[in-house]
């Protein structure tokens, strides 16, 4: 009997000491907005990807094809902040396209012309958005 009484006391003590967790219903649904890259950011990602592949073709002495016309979208692509589409950017975009076209028109100097194109990217990013510079520098052919 004493054992039963002790057991019952311990059980009641244990039950009274347990914390009760109340679940609150969320009245507001959380919505997540996916980040949408601007046209310019998307274009720059595509140009980086193309140049990464082009770099490998130059190193392996493969054919490089012809100038990718989609690069010309650099003059019309929408920015996240349209204020960034200023005279500085327009001048550097022109220099970049000129350097890129030279890669395809002068096959005797592929490495130099390719690196000049990469350096045109770096020059622009030094004046605008420095974030991707370390990534861009990895394109340079040593």
TORKOL-4160 file (C-alpha; in steps of 0.2 Angstrom, whole numbers, padded with zeros to 4 digits, m for minus):
142
<pt num="1" X="0000" Y="0000" Z="0000"/>
<pt num="2" X="0014" Y="0012" Z="0004"/>
<pt num="3" X="0022" Y="0008" Z="m0012"/>
<pt num="4" X="0006" Y="0012" Z="m0022"/>
<pt num="5" X="0004" Y="0028" Z="m0012"/>
<pt num="6" X="0022" Y="0033" Z="m0016"/>
<pt num="7" X="0020" Y="0029" Z="m0034"/>
<pt num="8" X="0004" Y="0039" Z="m0035"/>
<pt num="9" X="0012" Y="0054" Z="m0027"/>
<pt num="10" X="0027" Y="0054" Z="m0038"/>
<pt num="11" X="0015" Y="0052" Z="m0053"/>
<pt num="12" X="0005" Y="0067" Z="m0048"/>
<pt num="13" X="0020" Y="0077" Z="m0044"/>
<pt num="14" X="0027" Y="0073" Z="m0061"/>
<pt num="15" X="0011" Y="0078" Z="m0070"/>
<pt num="16" X="0009" Y="0094" Z="m0061"/>
<pt num="17" X="0027" Y="0100" Z="m0065"/>
<pt num="18" X="0026" Y="0097" Z="m0084"/>
<pt num="19" X="0025" Y="0113" Z="m0094"/>
<pt num="20" X="0011" Y="0114" Z="m0105"/>
<pt num="21" X="0015" Y="0121" Z="m0122"/>
<pt num="22" X="0002" Y="0131" Z="m0131"/>
<pt num="23" X="0002" Y="0131" Z="m0149"/>
<pt num="24" X="m0003" Y="0148" Z="m0156"/>
<pt num="25" X="m0011" Y="0149" Z="m0173"/>
<pt num="26" X="m0003" Y="0160" Z="m0185"/>
<pt num="27" X="m0015" Y="0173" Z="m0191"/>
<pt num="28" X="m0003" Y="0180" Z="m0204"/>
<pt num="29" X="0003" Y="0169" Z="m0218"/>
<pt num="30" X="0021" Y="0172" Z="m0222"/>
<pt num="31" X="0025" Y="0176" Z="m0240"/>
<pt num="32" X="0042" Y="0175" Z="m0248"/>
<pt num="33" X="0047" Y="0186" Z="m0263"/>
<pt num="34" X="0060" Y="0177" Z="m0274"/>
<pt num="35" X="0074" Y="0189" Z="m0279"/>
<pt num="36" X="0072" Y="0193" Z="m0297"/>
<pt num="37" X="0088" Y="0198" Z="m0306"/>
<pt num="38" X="0087" Y="0213" Z="m0317"/>
<pt num="39" X="0090" Y="0211" Z="m0336"/>
<pt num="40" X="0107" Y="0218" Z="m0334"/>
<pt num="41" X="0112" Y="0206" Z="m0320"/>
<pt num="42" X="0105" Y="0192" Z="m0330"/>
<pt num="43" X="0115" Y="0197" Z="m0345"/>
<pt num="44" X="0131" Y="0199" Z="m0335"/>
<pt num="45" X="0129" Y="0181" Z="m0329"/>
<pt num="46" X="0127" Y="0175" Z="m0347"/>
<pt num="47" X="0142" Y="0185" Z="m0352"/>
<pt num="48" X="0152" Y="0178" Z="m0338"/>
<pt num="49" X="0147" Y="0160" Z="m0342"/>
<pt num="50" X="0151" Y="0162" Z="m0361"/>
<pt num="51" X="0168" Y="0170" Z="m0357"/>
<pt num="52" X="0171" Y="0156" Z="m0345"/>
<pt num="53" X="0168" Y="0143" Z="m0359"/>
<pt num="54" X="0178" Y="0154" Z="m0371"/>
<pt num="55" X="0193" Y="0154" Z="m0360"/>
<pt num="56" X="0193" Y="0135" Z="m0360"/>
<pt num="57" X="0192" Y="0135" Z="m0379"/>
<pt num="58" X="0206" Y="0147" Z="m0380"/>
<pt num="59" X="0217" Y="0137" Z="m0368"/>
<pt num="60" X="0213" Y="0121" Z="m0377"/>
<pt num="61" X="0216" Y="0129" Z="m0394"/>
<pt num="62" X="0199" Y="0125" Z="m0400"/>
<pt num="63" X="0188" Y="0135" Z="m0412"/>
<pt num="64" X="0180" Y="0150" Z="m0404"/>
<pt num="65" X="0166" Y="0153" Z="m0416"/>
<pt num="66" X="0159" Y="0170" Z="m0419"/>
<pt num="67" X="0155" Y="0185" Z="m0408"/>
<pt num="68" X="0139" Y="0182" Z="m0398"/>
<pt num="69" X="0127" Y="0195" Z="m0404"/>
<pt num="70" X="0117" Y="0194" Z="m0387"/>
<pt num="71" X="0132" Y="0204" Z="m0380"/>
<pt num="72" X="0125" Y="0219" Z="m0388"/>
<pt num="73" X="0110" Y="0219" Z="m0376"/>
<pt num="74" X="0122" Y="0227" Z="m0364"/>
<pt num="75" X="0116" Y="0244" Z="m0372"/>
<pt num="76" X="0098" Y="0240" Z="m0369"/>
<pt num="77" X="0096" Y="0229" Z="m0354"/>
<pt num="78" X="0086" Y="0236" Z="m0339"/>
<pt num="79" X="0096" Y="0239" Z="m0323"/>
<pt num="80" X="0090" Y="0237" Z="m0306"/>
<pt num="81" X="0093" Y="0255" Z="m0303"/>
<pt num="82" X="0092" Y="0265" Z="m0319"/>
<pt num="83" X="0103" Y="0278" Z="m0312"/>
<pt num="84" X="0117" Y="0266" Z="m0315"/>
<pt num="85" X="0115" Y="0267" Z="m0334"/>
<pt num="86" X="0125" Y="0283" Z="m0335"/>
<pt num="87" X="0139" Y="0290" Z="m0346"/>
<pt num="88" X="0152" Y="0280" Z="m0337"/>
<pt num="89" X="0143" Y="0264" Z="m0340"/>
<pt num="90" X="0139" Y="0268" Z="m0358"/>
<pt num="91" X="0157" Y="0272" Z="m0362"/>
<pt num="92" X="0164" Y="0256" Z="m0353"/>
<pt num="93" X="0150" Y="0245" Z="m0361"/>
<pt num="94" X="0156" Y="0252" Z="m0378"/>
<pt num="95" X="0174" Y="0248" Z="m0374"/>
<pt num="96" X="0169" Y="0231" Z="m0368"/>
<pt num="97" X="0160" Y="0226" Z="m0384"/>
<pt num="98" X="0175" Y="0233" Z="m0394"/>
<pt num="99" X="0187" Y="0222" Z="m0384"/>
<pt num="100" X="0175" Y="0207" Z="m0386"/>
<pt num="101" X="0173" Y="0209" Z="m0405"/>
<pt num="102" X="0192" Y="0210" Z="m0407"/>
<pt num="103" X="0194" Y="0192" Z="m0399"/>
<pt num="104" X="0184" Y="0185" Z="m0414"/>
<pt num="105" X="0191" Y="0197" Z="m0428"/>
<pt num="106" X="0210" Y="0194" Z="m0423"/>
<pt num="107" X="0213" Y="0176" Z="m0420"/>
<pt num="108" X="0232" Y="0178" Z="m0419"/>
<pt num="109" X="0231" Y="0187" Z="m0402"/>
<pt num="110" X="0217" Y="0177" Z="m0394"/>
<pt num="111" X="0225" Y="0177" Z="m0376"/>
<pt num="112" X="0229" Y="0195" Z="m0376"/>
<pt num="113" X="0212" Y="0201" Z="m0384"/>
<pt num="114" X="0203" Y="0190" Z="m0372"/>
<pt num="115" X="0212" Y="0197" Z="m0357"/>
<pt num="116" X="0209" Y="0214" Z="m0363"/>
<pt num="117" X="0190" Y="0210" Z="m0363"/>
<pt num="118" X="0191" Y="0204" Z="m0346"/>
<pt num="119" X="0201" Y="0219" Z="m0340"/>
<pt num="120" X="0187" Y="0230" Z="m0348"/>
<pt num="121" X="0175" Y="0221" Z="m0337"/>
<pt num="122" X="0186" Y="0225" Z="m0322"/>
<pt num="123" X="0188" Y="0243" Z="m0326"/>
<pt num="124" X="0169" Y="0246" Z="m0327"/>
<pt num="125" X="0166" Y="0236" Z="m0311"/>
<pt num="126" X="0180" Y="0246" Z="m0302"/>
<pt num="127" X="0169" Y="0262" Z="m0305"/>
<pt num="128" X="0152" Y="0254" Z="m0302"/>
<pt num="129" X="0150" Y="0238" Z="m0293"/>
<pt num="130" X="0166" Y="0230" Z="m0286"/>
<pt num="131" X="0158" Y="0215" Z="m0279"/>
<pt num="132" X="0161" Y="0203" Z="m0294"/>
<pt num="133" X="0179" Y="0209" Z="m0297"/>
<pt num="134" X="0187" Y="0193" Z="m0289"/>
<pt num="135" X="0176" Y="0182" Z="m0299"/>
<pt num="136" X="0180" Y="0191" Z="m0315"/>
<pt num="137" X="0199" Y="0191" Z="m0312"/>
<pt num="138" X="0198" Y="0172" Z="m0312"/>
<pt num="139" X="0194" Y="0173" Z="m0331"/>
<pt num="140" X="0211" Y="0180" Z="m0335"/>
<pt num="141" X="0222" Y="0168" Z="m0344"/>
<pt num="142" X="0240" Y="0168" Z="m0337"/>
